[in-house]
Amino acid sequence: MPIPGVAEHAHGFRGLPEALYLRDHVTRQVELAAAADDPEACAARCTFVVVGAGYTGTEVAAHGQMFTDAQVRKHPLRRGMRPRWMLLDVAPRVLPEMDEKLSATADRVLRERGVDVRMGTSVKEATHDGVVLTDGEFVETRTLVWCVGVRPDPLVESLGLPMEKGRLLVDPHLQVPGRPELFACGDVAAVPDLEKPGSYTPMTAQHAWRHGKVAAENVAASLGLGGARKPYRHRDLGFVVDLGGAKAAANPLGVPLSGVPAGAVTRGYHLAAMPGNRVRVAADWLLDAVLPRQAVQLGLVRSWSVPLDTSSPELARVPGGPGRRQEVSARSGPGAAIEADTHDGGTGTGPDRGRAGDEPAKGQPGSGAAAGPPAGSGPAQLRRFESETAKGRPDDEAPGDRPGSGSAVLRRSESETAKGRPDAGPTGNRPGGDPAEPVEPLEPAKGQPGGEPAKNQPGGEPARNQPGGEPAKNQPEPAPPPPGDQPPPDTGAAPGPVKRTDVPDDSAKGDS
């Protein structure tokens, strides 16, 4: 996507996570527009730009206009205003891959519904406040839906095999020439269309589903199971486009239809293509036809969970995802998408930048809150926060997991692992804290091999600025400890290296 700002500000419509997010986003924009006092802000929030007049973009614009019109009945906008949907494409007409009659039907339905259809126009640049069109016009909007282009999985690019516009060349049996053990199907395969010599099957879900069945049978045949291999052959029986309500465009068996007959054929085809739950889906359609739409934000998917620049839109990004575990094989294939989606570990500190405003930026989890301890946290709360944030780090072990792990060793481990973390400096940088003094290396706890009493442990000297410990500055000094428990005198020299006694000493091996 070489267009500036698209990856940061556009939303996709390629899978269920993106669909759930877009539904909530549109609902939120209408509600915010209804509550806005500024007419310009209201108009910007109620403007929705869809790029791509293919199957997906056309259906999104058609259904989106109906959805927002139903919402404004409950949340009226300013006088004389209504939601505005724009459909853009560089193609000369809507649905350019379909028959001209079906294209004209879809164009007429969209314009009658109020959609601003602009062919030969696309987006030149996307910003937080709107989009710049290729004709120079700036459209203020908070919603850009990107429905352009289908690309195969990037895994195929790393195989070094013959390609056709990013797809693997295969024979009619879905085998890669010269590699009898390799089969390819779906969007990654350029499958010859035997019904249209010289062309390849388009990258649609219908073809991918049928490819999979033929590929499975041919794989079994190559292993000596089942019958002989068979080529992939499919004759299209027509196209259907659902435009919402009773409106649709269809050409079953080459007969162009529109209106209610086209709607019945479209719903019937979609219902027959469902792998299951047909009764439930039909019941939902019936209820949607007689009951008003419910404009409710589910809040299941946030914007940072569905970044546009991912090759796996069916996977919603989650904090602490498996990105780190995919580093070895993350250069191609689904692993690349998972690694790219979770490369910052869900902390929101990665390079992805997003929209500022009403919600977290795309690609950033959370709401931008600081990852430090809570305001006003005292020493005890601070140490508790550090111990909690230390959980899950690769080199951090539980106290019982290593020998000689007394409290002093645990505290020393926390202080060592905290050195590389940001904001682990003096507590004076936090509300309610005084500048902290340098952390001194601690000896192993008493009772461990070669250990002395640890600070803040029974029998040991309490830590500084802790209850019972050495008083802070400008505080009265307590009575000196009893004889025998005196710490070594402070000579002013920097503490030397501390020898760890909780690990074996290799130097003693030669004495045995």
N, C-alpha and C positions, 0 to 999 in steps of 0.2 A: 504494500500500500504506500506508494511514493507520495501521496497527497499529504501535505503538512497538516498535522493536527488530527487526522482521522483516527489513528491508533489510540490517541489520548481521549478523544471526546465522542467517538461514535460508539453505538451499541449494535451488536449483532442479533440475528434471529435464526440461529442454526441448530439450536438444541433446546431441550426443556429448561436448563438453568437460565439461558438467555431469555427465553420466553417468559418465565416467571418474573425475572427482574424487570423486563420491559413493561409488563402489565402493572407492576407496582409503581414504576417510574412514571408512566403516563397518568395513573390515578393520582399520584402525588402532585404532579405538575398542574392538573386541573384544580385540585383543592387549593393549592397555593395561589393559583391565578384568581380563584374566586375570592380569596381573602386579601388580595393585593390592592393597595390604594392607588398605585401608579399605573396609568393606562398602558404605558410602554412595557412595564414589567409583566402586566397581565397578558398583553399580546404576545410577548416573547415566550412565556410559559405555555401558551395555548397554540404555539406553532410547532408542528412536527414535520420534519423533513425526512423523506424516505428516498434513498438512492438505489436505483435498480428497478426497472419495470418488467422484470421477468416474473416467473410464477410467484416467488416469495414476496418480492416487493409489492406487486400488484395486490396480492391478498392482504398483506399487512396494511396498506393504505386503505383498502376497501373496508376491512373489518375495524381498523383503528378509527376511522371517521364515525362509524356506527357506535363504537364503544364510547368515545368522548361525547358524542351528541346525547347519549343516554345519561352520561354523568352530569352534564350541565343542567339537566332537568332537576336534579337534586341540589346542585351547587350552581345557581345561576351566576353568570359572569356580568361584567358591566354592560350597561345598556348598549345594544347594537353590536355586541361582540359574540363570536362563536368560535369553537376550535377550528383551526386551519391546518389541513394536511396537504403537503406538497409531494408529488411523485416526480423524480428526476431520472433521466437516462439519456445517454448519448445516442441511443438508437432512434430511428426515425418514427417508431410507433410503439405503442404498448404491446407487450407480449410478441416481440419480433419473431420468436421461434414458432409461433402458431399461425394458423390460417388467417388471412386478412379479415375475413368475416368475424371470426372470434375476437380478433384484436379490436375491431371496430365496436363490437358489443361491449367488451370490457372498458374501452375508452369512454363509451357513452354512459355506462353505469357509474363510473368514477366521477365524471363531470356532473351528472345529475345529482350525485350525493354531495357535491361540494368540494371534491378533491381538486387541487390546483395541479393539473398534469402539464409538465413541461418536457417535451422531447427535444433532443439535441442539446441538452443542458445538463451539466453535472456540477460537482463541487470542486472548487479550485483550492480552497483552504478552509479548515475548520478551526474555530476558536471557542473559548468558553462562552462568549456572548452571542455567537451565531456562526454562520457559514458565508463564505464568499463564493458566489457562483461563477461559472466560466464566462458568463456574459457581463461580469463586473458588478452585479447587484449584491448587496449585503443583506442577508435575511437574519433578523434577530430570532434566535431559537435556543432552547435548552435541550432539545432532543434531536439527535441525528441517528437514524437507523440505517445501517449499512447492509444492503442486500445484493452486493455485486460480487460476482466471481465465485467459482468453485475450484479448489486446488486439491491435488492428491496429497497423500501423506508424504512428508519430506524424506522418508526412509528410502523411497525408490531412487532418489537422486544419488544416493551413496553406493548403489550397486554396480555402477559402471556398465549397464546394459543398454541396448538400443531403446531410444525414447521417441515419443510422439507428443509434442507439446506438454511435456512434464509427466506423461504416462508411459508405462512399460508396454512395448509392442508385444502382443501375443498372437497366437494363431486362433482359428475358430474354436479349438478345443481348450482355449484358455491357458495354453502352455507357452512358456517363453522359448522362442527358437534357440536351439543349441543347448538348452538346459532342460532336459526331460523331467528332472526332479522338481522343477519350479513352476508353480501355477500362480496366476494373478487374476483378480476379479475386482469388480466394483470401480471406484473412482481412480484407482491406481493403474488400471489396465485399459489400454486402447484396443478394444475388442472389435474386430471387423464386423460390420453390419451386413449380413448376407442378404438382407432384403433390399439394401441400397448399396450396391457394389461401389467401392472406392471411398466409403465413409466409415466412421466408427460410431458405436453406440454412445449416446450422450451420457453425461455424468448425472444420472438421476437415481433416486432410491429404488424405483421400480426395476431398472436394469440391474442394479447392484444386487437386489434380492434374488432375481432370477439367475444372475451370474453365480451366486453362491450355491444354488442347488445343482447347477450343471458342473461346477468345479468339484463339489463333493463327490458326485457320481464318477467323474473322470479320475479323481485321485484314487477312489476305490478300485476302478478298473485297472489303473496302472499298477496296483498292488496285487492284481490277480483276483480281486473280489468283484462280484457282480458281472455285468455284461461288458460290451465293448464301449470304448469312448464314443461320445457323440458331440457334434459341434453345437455352439450356441446359436440359436435362431429364434427370433421373435418378431412377429408382425404386429405393429402398433394398431390397436383398435380405436384409437382416438385420444383426445386430450380433454381434461376437465379442469376448470379453474373456479374455485368457490369464492364468490364475491360478497358473501354475507347475506343473511336472510333468505329470501327466495330467489335471489339474483345469482346467476352463474353463467359461465360460457363453456360450452361443451360441443364436441363433434363425434359422438359415438358412431363407429362404422362409417366415418366420413360424412355424416349428416350434421350440419351446423344447427345448434339449438341455442336458445336464449330464454330468459324468463323462468317461469315455474318449471317447465319440462326440463330445462338444463339444470335447475337446482335439484330436481328429483334424481336425475341421472348422476349428478356429481355426488350427492349424499349416498346414493346406492353403491356407487363404485368405491367410495371411501369406506363404507361399512363392510363391503365384501373383502376389502384388502386388509381389514383389521385381523391380527392373528388370534384375537380372543376378546372377551368382554363386549361382544356386539350388542347384547341386550342392554347392558349398562350404558353404552355410548348412545344407543338409540333413545333410551329414556332421558338421558341428559339433553339431547337435542330437542326432544319434545318439551321438556321443562323450560329450556331456553326460549322456545318459540312462544310460550304462553305466559311466562313470568318475566318481570323486569330484571335487567342485569344488576348484579351486586358489585358495587365499586368498593372493594375492600382490599387494603394492602396486607398481604400475607407476611411480608418481611422475611421470607425464607432465604432469599439470595440478595447479597449486597453487590454494589457496583464493582468492588475490587475482586469479587469472586468470578466475574465473567469478563476478563479483559478481551479486547477484540483481537489482539495479536497473539492468538493461540491456535495451534493446529488440532486441538482436541476440545471443541466447544461443548461436547457432551459431558465433560468433567468440570464441575464447579471447583474453583480454587478454595482451599480451606487453610486456616492457620496451622502451621506445623505439619504441612503435607509431606509427601515422600520425595520432595525434590532432592535433598541431600543424598538420599540413597540411590538416586539415578545418575549421579555425576559420571560414572564410568561409561555408561552407554547412553548418554544424553545428547549425543550429537545428531541423532536422526531418529525418526519414528516417534511413536507415542511417548517414549522416554524423554524426547526433546521437549515435547509440549508440557509434560508433567514437571520437568526440571525448570522450564521457563516460567511456568505458572507459580512455582513454589520456591524460586531460587533464593528468596530472602527469608525462607523459613516461616513465612506468615507474620513477620515482624513489621512489615510495612516500611522497611528501610532500603528496599531495592531501588533500581534506577527507574522503575515505572513511575510516571507522573500522571496525575489525573486532574479531574475538574475540581476546582474549589467551589464551595457553595453549600448546597443543601445536604450533601451526603459525602461519605468518604470518597476520596479520589479513586478512579479506576486503577486497579492493580495495587491498592494500598488497603490493608485490613485496618479495622478500627476507625476512630474518628480523629486521629492525629494527636491523641493525648500522649503526654510524655511517658516514657517507660521507666521513670525513676520512682523512688519511694514516695508515699503520700506526704503531703505537706504537714509540717509539724511533727514529723516522726522523730521520736527520741532514739537513744542508742540501742535500747532493746528492740524496738520496732525495726530500726535500721538493720541490725544483725539478722533479725528474722526475715526481713525482705531479701537480704543478700543470700541467705541460705535457701529461700524459696526460688529465687531466680537462678541459683546455681544448679538446681535440679535439671537433669536432662543434658548437661554438658558432657561431652565424651569422656573427659578425664576426671570427672567428679564421681567419687565412690561414696557409698554409705559408710558410716562409721564402723559397722560390723563386717565390712567386706575386706578389710585389710588388717594385718596384725599390728598390734600396738596403737590402735586408733583411739586414743583418748580424746577428751574435749580439746586439749591444746593442739593435737595434731589436726583435728577437724577444723579448728579455727584458723590454723596456719594454712590448711588447704584452701579455705575460703578466701583468705587474704591473698594467697598466691594466684588463684584463678581469677580474682577480681581485678588484678593489676591491668589486664588488657581490656577491661570493659570501659566503655565511655561513662562519664558521670560517676566514676567510682572515686572521685577525689575527696577533698575535705568536706566535712559536714557543714562547713560554713556556707557552702553553696546552696544549702537547702534551708527552707524556712525553719527557724527555731533552733538552728545548730550553730555551735562555735567552731572555729577552725580546729580541725583534728590534728593531733600530733602524729609523727611518723610511726608506722606500725613496726614494732620490733619483732624479730624472729623469736618464736617461742620454743621452749624445750618440750620434749615428750612428757606426757603426764606421769605422775608418780605411780609406781607399780608396773611400769613397762620396762623393758630392758634398757638400762642406762638412763632412766628418766628421772627427772626432778619434779617436784610439785608444780603444777601449771597454775597460771593465774586464773582466778575465779573458780578454782576447784577446791574441794575440802582439803585443808592443810596447806594451801598455796596462797600466794599474795593476790588479793583481788586486783582486777584490771583498773586502769585509771578511769576516773570519771564514772565509775559504777558504784552502786550502793555498797558501802563498806570498803571501798577501795581508796586509792590515793586521792586526796581532795583536789578539786579543780583549782585553777588559779584564783587568788583572792579569797580563798576559803580557809577556815582555821584548820591546822594540821592535827590529825588524830594522834593518839598515843603510839609510840613505836611498838612494833611487834615484839613478842617475847624472844629471848635469846635462842639461837639455834635455827630460827627461821629467817634470819637476815638474808636479804638478797646480796649478791656480790656488789661491791662498791662501784659507783658510776665514775669511771675515769675520764669520761668525755670523749673517748675514742669510739669510732663507729663499730658496731657489733660485727664480729667476724662471722665466717660461714658456720652454719649449724650442721652438725653431722646427724643425719637421720638414723635412728636406731630401729625403725620399723621395717627395714629391708635388710636382707643378708649382706654381710660384709665380705666381698670377694677377696679382699686382701688377706684374709685369714685362711684361705684354702690351702696355701702352701705349707702351713704349719702342721697339717694333719698327716 
